[in-house]
Amino acid sequence: MGCQSKILTEKTSLKIIVASDLHYFLKDYYQDCEWFEESMLYGDGKMVTYGDEIVNAFIKAVIKEKPDIVLLTGDLTFNGEIGSHQQLAQLLTQITKQNIPVAVIPGNHDIDNIYTKGYGQDDYFDVDNIDAQTFREIYHNLGYQLASATHAGSLSYRIDLNDDYVLLMMDSNAHELTKMTLGAGGFFTDSTMQWLKQQLSDIQSQGKIPLVAMHHNLAIHNELLNEGYTIQDHESIAELFAEYHVPFVLSGHIHCQNIREIQGIYDIASSSLLDAPLQYGIIELDNQNMNYHTESLQISVDANDYFDQVTSHRFADDFQKITDEKKRVAIEDVMIKTNRYYFTGNINEYVDEIKQSQGYQYLQEEENLAFYQQYLESMLKETASSQQLSLTIEK
């Protein structure tokens, strides 16, 4: 489809809210399962059973902020359940009814997911997933109706934000591959790459600035844990973006609030909205400057405590090997806190405190905890906040 002549707003200054990895799960799919909520405490930190409360708090925050557009960068649902998609789309209409447009793209959990299921009282039960066409239909009024151009071979589309900026909502999922492995790293198909290059060229010819949103990461955010998170051929894609002066990319997927620079482009990876501290990003943008910062939601329970409890469960088996209780408690304490600071994106504020702690010193003495030593050091390499960023925009 060719480009149409329409822009989102005539305003020269923009406010954009971005969030990622909502993993919304319709309660009908687990409400009769007594052990589901407890199982989430042994997961990856997502507060799935608080999803409705978190999404509703986010909607209220968005309406209060009155942005020009809201962007959701994939993994909208728990595992691609049709009812979860439909209910989330319905909830998001509360935003669009306030004349605030919402634009979504899918993540690796959202389409053709072979793990889609419900959790019953005694056993799992079958739940329908969705295909790419159904995704486009469900979210037609949540992004696709704003498109000045769409790509027929993927769920990618273009939004002309104003006279200065164009946003490319890029589908980094090869949907047929999700039947092979859910954790497959994202990539742009040949057809998607061709469309992307055409759009970048057209945006350049119009003298506008391209912005990109996608689910998978453009940059490597953690040297130790990046497989499946960073888009394939990320160096060549970054080179393409640099050629066309893309100043920043909005991504998600890794569930960790982290900003990384690659070839002069900033990849802003939003943490999961369901992970502590339940944060989303606010971008204020004019034709010369961009300012980004995060805000956090407050709900009926302490999200930090929840995240710490999950982290404790995940580390428990390995740390039980430490026979000295004093050492074990100290090591657990430093690892749990460091993990939360890292996922929050403000670990740079605590590096000295962590390195001076007794738990840090004890961990160095444990020969059987090499992975945790490496993981801790990978987190402590962060020297700047990932909760804020200011840029001068150059064409």
FENGI-V505128 format. One record per residue. N is the residue number from 1. PHI is phi in degrees with one decimal (999 if undefined). NEAR is the number of other C-alpha atoms within 12 Angstrom. D_FIRST is the distance of its C-alpha to the first C-alpha in Angstrom with 1 decimal. Layout:
BEGIN
[[N,PHI,NEAR,D_FIRST] [N,PHI,NEAR,D_FIRST]]
END
This chain:
BEGIN
[[1,999,16,0.0] [2,-77.2,16,3.8] [3,-72.4,23,6.7] [4,-106.6,17,8.8] [5,-88.3,17,12.5] [6,-156.3,19,14.1] [7,-125.1,25,16.4] [8,-69.4,31,18.3] [9,-151.0,24,21.7] [10,-85.9,15,23.7] [11,-65.0,18,26.2] [12,-89.3,20,27.1] [13,-114.1,23,28.5] [14,-120.7,31,26.6] [15,-119.5,30,28.0] [16,-121.5,36,25.9] [17,-105.2,41,27.4] [18,-128.6,44,26.4] [19,-141.7,54,27.8] [20,-146.2,47,27.4] [21,52.3,48,28.7] [22,-72.0,52,29.9] [23,44.7,44,30.7] [24,-67.3,43,31.2] [25,-129.1,44,33.4] [26,-57.9,35,34.2] [27,-61.1,27,38.0] [28,-57.5,22,38.3] [29,-86.8,31,37.6] [30,-146.3,31,40.6] [31,-64.1,18,42.9] [32,-94.6,18,45.6] [33,-97.8,21,45.7] [34,-66.7,16,48.6] [35,-97.2,19,47.9] [36,-63.9,26,44.2] [37,-60.6,25,44.7] [38,-64.1,19,47.4] [39,-63.2,21,45.2] [40,-66.7,27,42.7] [41,-73.0,26,45.6] [42,-116.1,25,45.6] [43,-100.3,23,41.9] [44,-112.1,30,39.9] [45,105.1,40,40.6] [46,-66.8,40,37.8] [47,-89.5,44,39.4] [48,-60.5,43,37.6] [49,-73.5,34,40.2] [50,-102.8,32,39.9] [51,-57.1,34,36.1] [52,-63.2,28,36.3] [53,-64.4,26,38.7] [54,-67.7,38,36.6] [55,-62.3,43,33.3] [56,-65.5,26,35.2] [57,-65.0,28,36.8] [58,-64.1,36,33.5] [59,-60.0,33,32.1] [60,-62.7,21,35.3] [61,-64.8,27,35.0] [62,-62.2,36,31.4] [63,-61.7,26,32.4] [64,-68.3,14,35.4] [65,-74.3,23,33.5] [66,53.7,24,31.0] [67,-73.6,31,28.2] [68,-80.2,34,25.1] [69,-163.6,38,23.0] [70,-115.1,39,23.9] [71,-115.3,45,22.2] [72,-120.3,47,23.2] [73,-98.3,52,22.6] [74,94.8,50,23.1] [75,49.4,45,25.9] [76,-70.8,47,25.8] [77,-122.8,47,28.2] [78,-60.6,41,31.4] [79,-145.4,38,30.2] [80,78.7,44,27.2] [81,-67.4,40,29.2] [82,-61.1,38,27.3] [83,-65.4,31,29.9] [84,-64.2,40,29.5] [85,-60.2,39,25.8] [86,-63.9,30,26.4] [87,-69.0,26,29.3] [88,-62.5,37,27.8] [89,-58.3,32,24.8] [90,-64.6,23,27.5] [91,-61.3,28,29.5] [92,-69.5,39,26.7] [93,-65.6,27,26.4] [94,-61.1,25,29.7] [95,-76.6,35,27.9] [96,-65.2,27,25.0] [97,-67.4,17,27.8] [98,-93.4,20,29.2] [99,61.6,21,26.1] [100,-112.4,31,25.3] [101,-69.7,37,21.7] [102,-121.6,42,21.3] [103,-129.9,47,18.5] [104,-121.6,52,19.0] [105,-133.9,51,18.1] [106,-81.0,55,20.0] [107,-113.6,50,23.0] [108,-69.0,47,24.9] [109,-88.5,46,26.9] [110,-89.2,50,24.3] [111,-132.1,43,22.7] [112,52.6,33,24.6] [113,-82.9,35,27.7] [114,-77.4,27,30.8] [115,-98.7,29,33.1] [116,-63.5,30,32.1] [117,-165.8,26,35.4] [118,-107.8,31,37.7] [119,-116.0,26,41.2] [120,-94.1,20,43.9] [121,-66.0,16,47.6] [122,-115.6,13,48.7] [123,-162.1,16,45.7] [124,-69.9,18,41.9] [125,-136.3,19,40.0] [126,-71.9,17,36.8] [127,-136.8,26,33.6] [128,-73.5,25,30.2] [129,-93.7,31,27.4] [130,-129.7,30,23.7] [131,-103.3,28,20.8] [132,-63.2,32,17.3] [133,-63.9,20,16.0] [134,-65.4,23,19.0] [135,-57.7,39,18.4] [136,-62.0,32,15.1] [137,-70.6,20,17.0] [138,-63.0,30,20.0] [139,-103.8,34,18.4] [140,-55.4,27,15.8] [141,-91.7,25,17.9] [142,-124.9,38,18.7] [143,135.9,43,15.7] [144,-68.5,30,12.4] [145,-72.3,26,13.3] [146,-89.2,33,13.5] [147,-68.6,34,10.1] [148,-92.3,29,8.7] [149,-158.6,33,5.8] [150,-131.5,33,5.8] [151,-104.5,31,6.8] [152,-66.9,19,7.4] [153,-90.0,25,10.8] [154,-152.8,33,12.2] [155,-101.2,44,12.5] [156,-80.1,45,11.5] [157,-156.9,42,9.8] [158,-120.5,44,10.7] [159,-123.1,43,13.2] [160,-83.1,36,14.8] [161,-71.3,41,18.3] [162,-156.2,29,20.2] [163,-73.0,26,20.9] [164,-108.4,32,22.0] [165,-124.0,40,19.9] [166,-124.2,39,16.4] [167,-106.4,43,16.3] [168,-102.9,47,14.3] [169,-89.7,46,15.0] [170,-100.2,49,15.3] [171,-83.7,46,16.1] [172,-100.2,52,19.1] [173,-110.6,46,20.2] [174,-95.6,40,20.2] [175,-61.2,36,20.8] [176,-66.2,20,22.6] [177,-80.3,22,25.0] [178,-67.0,29,26.2] [179,-75.1,21,28.2] [180,-92.0,16,30.1] [181,-160.5,20,30.9] [182,-62.9,28,29.9] [183,-86.0,27,31.0] [184,-58.7,27,28.8] [185,-62.3,32,27.5] [186,-71.6,40,23.8] [187,-161.4,33,21.7] [188,-92.9,34,18.3] [189,-66.1,26,17.5] [190,-58.1,15,17.0] [191,-65.9,20,13.3] [192,-65.2,28,13.0] [193,-63.2,25,15.2] [194,-62.7,20,13.3] [195,-64.5,31,10.1] [196,-59.2,36,12.8] [197,-64.4,25,14.5] [198,-62.2,24,11.7] [199,-68.1,39,11.3] [200,-62.0,31,15.1] [201,-63.9,23,15.6] [202,-66.0,23,13.5] [203,-62.3,32,15.4] [204,-62.6,23,18.6] [205,-64.4,14,18.1] [206,-88.2,19,17.9] [207,72.4,19,21.1] [208,-104.1,28,19.9] [209,-110.0,38,20.9] [210,-87.5,44,18.6] [211,-116.9,42,19.8] [212,-131.1,46,19.0] [213,-124.1,46,19.7] [214,-156.4,48,20.1] [215,-79.1,52,22.8] [216,-76.6,51,24.7] [217,-81.4,55,26.7] [218,-80.5,51,26.1] [219,-108.7,40,29.8] [220,-81.2,32,32.9] [221,-93.9,41,34.5] [222,-143.6,31,37.6] [223,-62.4,20,39.1] [224,-85.6,19,41.0] [225,-126.5,18,38.3] [226,-136.8,25,34.8] [227,-63.2,21,34.0] [228,88.8,29,31.0] [229,-100.8,36,30.0] [230,-84.5,38,28.7] [231,-61.8,38,25.4] [232,-62.7,26,26.1] [233,59.1,23,26.2] [234,-63.7,28,26.4] [235,-66.6,21,28.3] [236,-71.1,19,25.7] [237,-66.9,31,22.9] [238,-62.8,31,25.2] [239,-62.9,20,25.9] [240,-63.0,29,22.2] [241,-63.0,34,22.1] [242,-65.3,29,25.4] [243,-59.0,21,24.2] [244,-103.2,32,21.6] [245,59.8,29,24.2] [246,-72.9,39,22.8] [247,-78.2,40,25.9] [248,-155.4,45,25.6] [249,-121.9,39,23.8] [250,-106.4,47,24.2] [251,-135.3,53,25.0] [252,-153.3,48,27.4] [253,70.2,50,28.5] [254,-81.1,43,31.9] [255,66.1,43,33.3] [256,-117.7,47,35.2] [257,-73.0,50,34.8] [258,-153.9,44,34.6] [259,-117.2,43,33.3] [260,-131.5,35,33.2] [261,-102.2,27,32.6] [262,-141.0,28,31.1] [263,52.2,24,30.8] [264,82.3,26,31.0] [265,-108.6,35,28.3] [266,-94.9,38,29.4] [267,-98.2,38,28.1] [268,-96.4,51,29.1] [269,-91.8,50,29.5] [270,-79.3,55,30.2] [271,-69.5,49,33.0] [272,-63.1,48,32.6] [273,-63.2,53,33.0] [274,-90.4,48,35.5] [275,-100.4,49,37.6] [276,-53.9,43,40.3] [277,-98.7,39,40.2] [278,56.0,46,37.3] [279,-112.2,41,35.4] [280,-136.2,50,32.1] [281,-108.5,45,31.1] [282,-121.6,35,30.9] [283,-113.0,35,29.2] [284,-113.5,29,30.3] [285,-138.8,34,28.3] [286,-126.5,25,28.7] [287,-76.5,27,27.9] [288,-127.5,20,30.9] [289,-136.7,22,31.7] [290,-130.8,27,30.5] [291,-126.3,26,33.0] [292,-126.0,31,32.5] [293,-152.0,32,34.9] [294,-104.5,34,35.3] [295,-129.9,29,36.9] [296,-118.0,31,38.4] [297,-91.8,30,38.9] [298,-116.4,24,42.3] [299,-127.7,25,42.9] [300,-71.7,14,46.1] [301,-124.3,18,46.8] [302,-82.1,19,47.0] [303,-64.9,30,43.9] [304,-65.3,30,45.7] [305,-62.3,20,48.5] [306,-61.3,34,46.1] [307,-63.0,37,44.4] [308,-63.8,35,47.8] [309,-64.9,30,49.0] [310,-63.8,30,46.1] [311,-60.7,33,46.7] [312,-59.3,32,50.4] [313,-65.2,25,49.8] [314,-70.6,24,47.5] [315,-90.6,29,50.1] [316,-56.4,22,53.1] [317,-59.5,15,53.9] [318,-69.9,20,54.0] [319,-76.3,30,55.9] [320,-65.0,21,58.5] [321,-70.9,19,59.8] [322,-81.7,24,61.2] [323,-77.1,13,64.7] [324,-78.6,15,65.7] [325,-61.7,15,64.5] [326,-60.8,17,64.7] [327,-66.0,25,62.4] [328,-59.8,31,60.0] [329,-62.3,25,59.6] [330,-67.7,23,59.1] [331,-66.8,39,56.5] [332,-58.2,37,54.7] [333,-60.9,28,54.7] [334,-70.7,36,53.3] [335,-69.8,41,50.6] [336,-64.6,36,49.5] [337,-64.9,34,49.4] [338,-62.3,41,47.7] [339,-60.7,40,45.0] [340,-67.9,37,44.2] [341,-58.6,36,44.4] [342,-66.9,44,42.0] [343,-67.9,44,39.4] [344,-73.1,42,39.8] [345,97.0,44,39.1] [346,-124.0,31,42.5] [347,-63.6,33,44.7] [348,-56.6,25,45.4] [349,-75.4,22,47.8] [350,-120.2,27,49.9] [351,-57.6,28,50.2] [352,-62.9,16,53.8] [353,-60.5,19,54.8] [354,-66.1,31,53.5] [355,-66.9,27,55.1] [356,-90.7,14,58.4] [357,-76.9,23,58.4] [358,-67.1,22,60.9] [359,-62.5,29,58.1] [360,-62.8,33,56.4] [361,-66.1,21,59.8] [362,-62.8,29,60.5] [363,-61.4,36,57.2] [364,-64.9,22,58.0] [365,-87.6,18,61.2] [366,-90.9,23,59.5] [367,-69.0,14,59.2] [368,-92.8,16,57.3] [369,-120.8,25,54.5] [370,-60.5,15,52.9] [371,-61.1,20,49.3] [372,-68.1,29,50.0] [373,-63.0,27,51.5] [374,-67.2,22,48.4] [375,-63.8,22,46.0] [376,-60.6,37,48.1] [377,-65.8,26,48.1] [378,-65.0,23,44.3] [379,-74.1,37,43.9] [380,-77.2,34,46.6] [381,-75.6,25,44.8] [382,-69.3,30,42.7] [383,-110.5,20,44.1] [384,-133.2,23,41.7] [385,-70.3,29,40.4] [386,-100.9,36,37.0] [387,-97.8,36,37.1] [388,-156.7,29,36.4] [389,-161.0,29,34.8] [390,-127.8,24,34.8] [391,-133.1,24,32.9] [392,-95.1,20,32.9] [393,-87.4,25,29.4] [394,-120.3,23,29.1] [395,-83.1,23,26.3]]
END
